[in-house]
Amino acid sequence: MSRPRLGATGNMSKQNLPDRNQVIREQKEGRGRKVLGVLPIHYPKELLTAMDVLAVEIWGPPGAPRSAQVGRLQSYVCAVARNALAFVAGGGADLVDGFLYPHTCDSIQGLATQIPDFGGAAGKAALRYRSPKGKARPSLRRYLREELARLAREIEALTGRALDPERLRWSLGLHHRIDSVRAELLDGRARFGGSDAELYGILRRGECLWPEDHLSELERVAERLEPGPVQKGTPLLVSGIVPEPMEIFDRLADAGAYVAGDDYAAIGRRVVREAPDLEGDPLDALAARMLAAPPCSTRSSDLGERLAHLDWLRERGGCAGVVLHTVKFCEPELFDVSGIRSHLASRGLPLLVVEGELESELSGQVVTRLEAFVEMVAAARGNP
């Protein structure tokens, strides 16, 4: 029986996402690049691109765990970590040259030892990225710069190539252009005639495509933005970790809503709007760029800063309600839920909290809750 691999991504495959195995083969065999399987969430993708390494992100994947190794972790560990362990141990990522483990949380950090121990990664490189936590400050920036330099040395050992500062400057500019177009698409959602499912399928293709190829796709989509709003329905702000199952966008659309603001950790929280300084030390510029990312619970960002960012997104998109769609047992995100709930309640804004475990499809109960929430918000707007 054949084993599922990186191309088998559950519900995501229905959203026009690429066959990841095909992408990996093209990059390795056609362009001579190394490939890293990257665990969520925040990592210096600009550094990997500069060193000609393709990042292929492993978000679980969604759906039923793909090997018995899922039982190696407790049932109260989040599905992102449990499914990833089962997936890799079952041979799903055999094509990659190694793995990059950001220190997002205890569960992801633990995978750096569990995946090699339980199979599926024998002889493959295991790189770690120790992301800084808390508010940006001079000491944090110095630490991050040193951490990036350390990681660069590990990638040099993997690729046999030295980091070229000019190549890193080029990569910084490339990823800034990608983020600029992503921001344009997210901000202009009301002017995009396609569905949320279509838009997010395109945005998420960047999880495995070579960045230049992804930029070309994004630019073609941005050309489809209309001069004025074309969306009708109830505008909502979505937040959470990762939009899985992607079916959530179809169900919101069926209920008469569309996503007018995004704070998913996998999407909006990785869009850096500030332009990088390409004149000085590129590692300093990369550190500054990473610290300029939107507030995120997985980076221990200040809750007040996150609430202010949510207000900005909500007001920018004219959002009438908020759906917080998170992964069950995701401790960093769940720590913020109480504060978000209180903050929105103080402003009279409706909030729906939905927890899931990367199911391949939404349960009937969740669909009913989404429908009822959209109906309530629409009625409150005087648009039943």
C-alpha positions in Angstrom: 0.0 0.0 0.0 1.4 3.4 -1.0 2.1 5.9 1.8 0.6 9.4 1.7 3.2 12.1 1.2 3.4 15.9 1.2 1.1 16.1 -1.7 -1.7 14.5 0.3 -3.1 17.5 2.2 -6.6 16.5 3.0 -9.2 19.1 2.4 -6.6 21.6 1.2 -6.2 19.6 -2.1 -9.7 20.8 -3.0 -8.6 24.4 -2.9 -6.3 24.4 -6.0 -3.2 23.8 -4.0 -0.2 22.4 -5.8 1.1 18.8 -5.5 3.9 19.3 -3.1 5.8 16.2 -4.1 5.8 17.5 -7.7 7.0 20.9 -6.5 9.8 19.3 -4.5 11.0 17.2 -7.3 11.0 20.1 -9.7 13.1 22.2 -7.3 15.5 19.4 -6.4 16.0 17.8 -9.8 15.4 20.8 -12.1 17.0 23.6 -10.1 19.4 21.8 -7.8 17.9 23.2 -4.6 17.8 21.7 -1.1 14.3 21.4 0.5 13.4 21.7 4.1 10.2 20.6 5.7 9.3 23.5 8.0 7.1 23.2 11.1 4.9 26.2 12.0 4.8 29.1 12.4 7.3 31.9 12.2 10.7 31.4 10.7 13.2 33.4 8.5 12.0 32.3 5.1 14.0 35.1 3.6 17.2 33.4 4.8 16.2 30.1 3.3 15.4 31.8 -0.1 18.7 33.6 -0.1 20.5 30.3 0.4 18.5 28.6 -2.4 16.6 26.4 0.0 12.9 25.7 -0.7 10.7 25.8 2.4 7.7 23.3 2.4 5.5 23.9 5.4 4.0 21.1 7.3 0.6 22.1 8.9 -0.4 18.9 10.4 -1.6 18.0 7.7 -5.4 18.0 8.2 -7.5 14.9 8.3 -7.1 11.6 10.1 -3.5 11.0 11.4 -1.5 9.0 8.8 0.4 6.5 11.0 0.2 4.9 14.4 2.9 7.2 15.6 0.3 9.8 16.5 -0.2 7.8 19.7 3.3 8.8 20.8 1.9 12.1 21.9 -0.7 12.7 24.5 -4.3 13.2 23.3 -4.2 16.7 24.7 -1.3 17.9 22.5 -2.6 20.0 19.6 -3.4 18.3 16.3 -0.7 20.3 14.4 2.0 18.5 16.3 0.3 15.1 16.6 -0.6 14.9 12.9 2.9 16.2 11.9 4.6 13.5 13.9 2.4 10.8 12.4 2.8 12.2 8.9 6.6 12.4 8.9 7.0 9.1 10.8 4.7 7.4 8.2 7.0 8.5 5.3 5.0 11.5 4.2 8.1 13.8 4.0 10.7 11.4 2.7 11.6 13.8 -0.2 12.9 16.6 1.9 16.5 17.0 2.9 15.9 18.0 6.4 13.5 19.8 8.8 13.4 23.2 10.4 11.8 23.4 13.9 10.9 26.8 15.1 10.5 27.1 18.8 6.9 28.1 18.5 5.7 26.2 21.5 6.6 23.2 23.7 4.9 20.8 21.3 6.7 21.9 18.1 10.0 22.2 20.0 9.6 18.7 21.2 9.1 17.4 17.7 12.8 18.2 17.0 13.7 15.1 19.1 10.6 13.0 18.6 10.5 13.0 14.8 14.1 11.7 14.5 13.5 9.2 17.3 10.3 7.7 15.9 11.3 7.4 12.2 10.7 9.2 9.0 13.7 11.4 9.3 16.7 9.1 9.5 19.8 10.8 8.2 18.1 14.1 7.6 19.2 17.4 8.9 17.4 18.8 12.0 17.7 22.6 12.2 16.3 24.7 15.0 15.2 28.3 15.0 14.8 29.7 18.5 12.4 32.6 17.9 12.5 35.5 20.3 9.6 36.2 22.5 8.0 39.3 23.9 8.2 43.0 23.0 10.8 44.2 20.5 13.8 45.8 22.3 17.5 46.3 21.6 18.5 43.1 23.5 15.9 41.1 21.6 17.1 42.4 18.3 20.7 41.5 19.1 19.7 38.0 20.2 17.7 37.6 17.0 20.6 38.8 14.8 22.9 36.2 16.5 20.3 33.5 16.1 19.9 34.2 12.4 23.7 34.1 11.9 23.8 30.7 13.7 21.0 29.3 11.6 22.8 30.6 8.4 25.8 28.6 9.4 23.8 25.4 9.7 22.2 26.0 6.3 25.6 26.6 4.9 26.6 23.2 6.2 23.5 21.7 4.5 23.9 23.3 1.1 27.7 23.7 0.9 27.2 27.4 0.0 28.2 30.5 1.9 25.6 33.2 2.6 25.9 36.0 0.1 24.9 39.4 1.7 23.7 40.6 -1.7 21.6 37.6 -2.3 20.0 38.1 1.2 19.3 41.7 0.2 17.6 40.4 -2.9 15.6 38.0 -0.9 14.5 40.6 1.5 13.2 42.7 -1.4 11.5 39.7 -2.9 9.6 38.8 0.3 8.7 42.4 0.9 7.0 42.5 -2.6 5.2 39.2 -1.8 3.9 40.7 1.5 2.9 43.9 -0.2 0.7 42.0 -2.7 -0.7 39.7 0.0 -1.6 42.8 2.0 -3.2 44.3 -1.1 -5.3 41.2 -1.6 -6.3 41.0 2.1 -7.1 44.7 2.4 -9.0 44.6 -0.9 -11.1 41.5 -0.2 -14.3 43.5 -0.8 -13.0 44.3 -4.3 -12.2 40.7 -5.3 -14.9 39.0 -7.2 -13.8 35.4 -6.3 -14.6 33.5 -3.2 -12.8 33.4 0.1 -12.0 29.7 -0.6 -10.3 30.7 -3.9 -8.4 33.6 -2.4 -7.1 31.5 0.5 -6.2 28.7 -1.7 -4.0 31.1 -3.7 -2.5 32.6 -0.5 -1.6 29.3 0.9 0.2 28.1 -2.2 3.1 30.1 -0.8 3.5 27.4 1.8 5.4 25.2 -0.7 6.0 27.2 -3.9 9.3 28.9 -4.7 8.8 32.5 -3.7 9.3 34.0 -7.1 6.7 31.6 -8.6 4.3 32.5 -5.8 4.8 36.2 -6.4 3.9 35.9 -10.0 0.7 34.1 -9.1 -0.2 36.7 -6.5 0.4 39.6 -8.9 -1.9 38.0 -11.5 -4.7 37.7 -8.9 -4.2 41.3 -7.7 -4.9 42.4 -11.3 -8.4 41.1 -10.8 -9.2 43.5 -8.0 -12.1 45.8 -9.0 -12.0 49.6 -8.6 -14.8 49.5 -6.0 -16.5 47.0 -3.7 -18.2 44.0 -5.3 -18.8 41.8 -2.3 -22.2 41.6 -0.7 -23.0 40.1 2.7 -21.8 40.3 6.3 -18.1 41.3 6.6 -16.2 39.3 9.3 -12.8 39.3 10.8 -11.3 35.9 11.2 -8.5 35.0 13.6 -6.9 31.8 14.9 -3.9 29.6 13.9 -4.5 28.0 10.5 -7.7 27.9 8.3 -8.2 24.2 8.4 -10.5 22.7 7.3 -10.6 25.2 4.4 -14.3 24.4 4.2 -14.9 27.1 6.7 -14.8 29.7 3.9 -17.5 27.9 1.9 -19.8 27.6 5.0 -19.4 31.3 5.8 -20.2 32.1 2.2 -23.3 29.9 2.3 -24.4 31.7 5.5 -24.1 35.1 3.7 -20.7 36.3 5.0 -17.2 37.0 3.7 -13.8 37.5 5.2 -13.0 41.2 5.3 -10.1 41.0 7.8 -7.6 38.3 8.5 -5.6 37.6 11.7 -4.8 33.9 11.1 -1.3 33.1 12.3 -0.7 31.2 9.1 -1.8 34.1 6.9 -2.2 37.7 8.2 0.2 37.6 11.1 3.0 36.8 8.7 2.4 39.7 6.4 5.0 42.4 7.3 4.0 45.7 5.8 7.2 47.7 6.8 9.8 48.0 4.0 13.2 46.5 4.9 16.4 48.6 5.1 18.5 47.2 2.2 21.4 49.5 2.6 23.0 48.2 5.8 23.8 44.8 7.3 21.2 42.5 5.7 21.1 40.3 8.8 20.2 43.3 10.9 17.5 44.2 8.3 16.1 40.7 8.5 16.0 40.8 12.3 14.2 44.2 12.1 11.7 42.8 9.5 10.9 39.8 11.7 10.3 41.9 14.7 8.0 44.2 12.7 5.5 41.3 12.1 2.0 41.7 13.5 1.5 40.6 17.1 1.1 36.9 17.6 0.4 34.7 20.6 3.1 32.2 19.5 5.7 35.0 19.8 4.4 36.0 23.3 3.3 39.4 21.9 1.8 41.9 24.3 -2.0 41.3 24.5 -2.7 45.0 24.4 -0.8 45.3 21.1 -2.7 42.3 19.7 -6.0 43.8 20.7 -5.1 47.1 19.1 -4.1 45.3 15.9 -7.4 43.4 15.9 -9.2 46.8 16.2 -7.2 48.1 13.3 -8.0 45.2 11.1 -11.7 45.3 12.1 -12.1 49.0 11.4 -10.1 48.7 8.1 -12.3 46.0 6.8 -15.6 47.3 8.3 -16.0 44.0 10.0 -19.2 43.5 11.9 -18.2 40.4 13.9 -15.2 38.2 14.7 -14.7 34.5 14.3 -11.8 33.1 16.3 -11.1 29.7 14.7 -8.3 28.1 16.6 -6.8 24.6 17.1 -7.9 22.7 20.2 -5.2 22.6 22.9 -3.1 25.4 21.3 -2.0 26.9 24.5 -0.4 30.1 23.2 -3.5 31.1 21.3 -5.9 30.0 24.0 -4.1 32.2 26.6 -5.3 35.3 24.5 -9.0 34.2 24.1 -10.2 35.5 27.4 -8.7 38.9 26.8 -10.0 39.1 23.2 -13.5 38.1 24.4 -13.6 40.8 27.1 -12.2 43.4 24.8 -14.8 42.8 22.0 -17.6 42.6 24.6 -16.6 46.0 25.9 -17.2 47.3 22.4 -20.4 45.5 21.8 -18.9 43.3 19.1 -20.0 39.7 18.6 -17.5 37.0 18.8 -17.7 33.3 17.9 -15.0 31.0 19.2 -14.6 27.7 17.2 -12.1 25.1 18.2 -11.1 22.2 15.9 -8.5 19.4 15.5 -7.6 19.8 11.8 -10.6 17.7 10.8 -11.0 17.1 7.1 -14.5 18.7 7.3 -16.5 20.8 9.7 -19.0 19.0 11.9 -22.7 19.7 11.5 -22.7 21.4 14.9 -19.9 23.9 13.9 -21.7 24.6 10.6 -24.9 25.4 12.6 -23.0 27.7 14.9 -21.5 29.6 12.0 -24.9 30.0 10.4 -26.5 31.2 13.6 -23.6 33.6 14.2 -23.8 35.2 10.8 -27.6 35.5 11.0 -27.3 37.2 14.4 -24.6 39.7 13.1 -26.5 40.4 10.0 -29.7 41.1 12.0 -27.7 43.5 14.3 -26.5 45.4 11.2 -30.1 45.7 10.0 -29.4 43.4 7.1 -31.3 40.2 8.0 
